[in-house]
Amino acid sequence: MSYQIYDVNGFASDLSTTLGLQEYTDWAETLNDPMLNSFIEEGTTETPALLAEVLDEYDPDDEDVASVHENLINALRKCNGIAIISDGLNDDL
């Protein structure tokens, strides 16, 4: 399974595989960043551009985590109004 990012206009970008998102989530939780933790827990943010700026401050050491991190930043920069993580199933987007 894979995950994508959606915004008010629909599909914005691919994000990662299930394993990639899990590894990213595990790494993100070690940062104790309230904005990032909220996004991970809720799966959505109303301030994607601000979250992208926050994420720019971090540089994961693990290559796979860094790849998801870069994908997320790029996806957030494309988003209009909101960013939602979705598996593309079970959602009425």
Phi, psi and omega in degrees: 000153177228165181240148179231168174247133177241156174227197183297338181264359182110217183302130177249319185188153168288150179244294185190177171279172176299314179298316179300317179293323178295316178297320179295316179299316178301316179295314183300323180296334179286343182280337183054039176269116185301320182292316179292316179299320178297317179298316180295316183290316184274332182079013181205155173214145175265000180231065184298322180294319178294318178297321177300320178296317179298315182294333177300338181283346184253147181222091182298142178282323182288132184298317181292318178295319179298324179295314177296319179302312179296317177300317181295314179301312180297320178295316180299324179292337178276341189287146178244111172084324183200155173229132182230130173275131180215151173270002180079355177243162173058019179233145175255070183279000000 
